[in-house]
Amino acid sequence: MPKAFMGKILLVDLTSGTTTDEVLPEAFYQQNLSGMGLAARILYDRIPAGADPLGPENMLAFVSGLLTNTGSLFTGRWMACGKSPVTGGWGDSNCGGYLSPALKRAGYDGIFVTGCAAQPVYLAVVNGSAEVKSADDLWGQETLATELVLKERHGRRAQVASIGPGGERLSLMAGIANDKGRMAARSGLGAVMGSKKLKAIVVDGKERVEVHNRDRMKALSQQVLGHLAKKVPLPPGSVTPLMGKAMAALPVANTMDGMLYVHMLRKWGTVSMNQASIEMGDSPIKNWSGTSRDFGPSRSASVTPDRIIAKEEKKYHCYSCPLGCGGICKNVGGFEETHKPEYETCLSLGGLLLNEDADTIFYLNEKLNRAGLDTISTGSTIAFAMECFEKGLLTTADTGGLELTWGNASAIRKLVDMIIAREGLGDMLADGSAVAAKKLGQGSQDFAMHAGGQDLPMHDSRLDPGHGLLFSADPTPGRHTTGCYLYYEMYQLWRSTKKVPKPSMFFTKNSKYAATPEKGAMAAACSQFTQLYNGAGLCMFGAFMGAHRLPLFDWLNAATGWQLTPDDYLAIGHRIQTTRQAFNVKHGIAPREVNATARALGQPPQSSGPNKGRSIPVDKLKSEYWRQLGWHPETGEPLPATMARLDIN
Ligand code: SF4
């Protein structure tokens, strides 16, 4: 009897409408875990080189985590994975909610979909049967409406992941929604689902997850709750801009413990950093060309943490999460009920556009979730369009009369409608800033803020060069969840293994920008740990507690009965990361040629603001990072010896 994992995946061919179970041996899980590792290995092996991401050969995976439903905490994340139509390489997107436990209740660690249906369909994997059903009545519906209909049809416990009009219209900014508006938003995987005419999946069942040592699992979870119960004095929300200003002013920094942020997440959610991030230089302003001076505390006041949670009716917890960083808000933005917007949304539709109107942010958050579009990429692409308008590359003749001036909230609302409908200028923008810049030309590529085609998130790489490195070097470029130096500090892996560097307690900020072997080792260890917890289905915010407080390694052993060391587990993370990179190489990506847009790397550096003068030596950093992972330091291709050692063919 498998322990922690179900030992089975579901293969679905939408061209023929058939479904097949496939059993995987325990050795597979011991090598790859589940979640990201399961998907990486299956997709690397089975998607043929050169497959069209929007064609039948692409395989779209919905995977649960190894630790989901085992009595561990923070382990309700699921992932969508496939070949990305945005980057042409490995694509993944990670989301919370309640879909992940339902996948395992349905009896599977993952569902893998190939082929393309002739007519719209949805997949129902409910109570032991898997069926491809007509979705004629659902096509054209928003994600929320789709979810409500399918829950009515298959029972309230059933969990639904669906696309909206964005995915149906193959927008490369399309994601996949579950739990009334949580989004696996990145990598354009909603368009992959749309290309397959797969409107939704519905999952439920009664399967139980066996666990090797349930008492130990419980005891470990109690330890985590004990850490979270300790009181940490939090500043009032109104003080957060000052915190950010102070951090920007100091020439030195200290290694960060993540517990303060974890407690801030519990009180406010990710919006806790809305204003502090602007002031410290973490949040890009005005399409990465501005600074905190352009969007200071008086302009960002509408999105202070306290004002945002004043709209919150109740906290929202993903499955098995003791923190509950989400929130359900009532009667705001024109909607009766809506998820609280996240930091990324508040800033991509706020400071990035110089938009001060919080109601517009609430409105667009819900609107985009229902349309099934990524708020980060949408904000980033609108910022690109606004800069084009400012520079005269777009005029009112192109915009359908919209005055696309910075901060014009009503124009932003209308442009979002046009993007969702792919009308007029909205059609050019619906695939993200990189595609739009390619179509527009005239030098606009210089301010399309992306990496490898993926619009950049709201963390300024000029503040944390670790972001600049991993925006450019991770197999999914342009993503803030892949790691940075700050995350490495918070993970505190050096307390669990001697094989990773321990950063000094205090350091000058200048030292962060050096391309040293130590920086490469920090980023490499961060990637390995990230992919390990993605295999387990763990939320990154739980990982911010630090590996010495969040017993990921012990949970894995107690759940499975394996007796692996932290180093063994980091080697699994290494295998997953290398498999993702090997996928890219197999599909013709040249990693050396993928970089974030020069502006995001401080090329040229800004002349004012918190990141004044900062420039990132990205090529050298990439070489150091690749060397640490056993990849070729010049090309970024995994070396044959590394592939053999990690048993990746
Ligand atoms: S910390 Fe937030 S995102 Fe993470 S599992 Fe909990 S509620 Fe979900």
Residues whose N, C-alpha, C, O or C-beta is under 5 A from the ligand:
A	BS01	SF4	F74 G96 Y316 H317 C318 C321 L323 G324 C325 G326 C539 F541
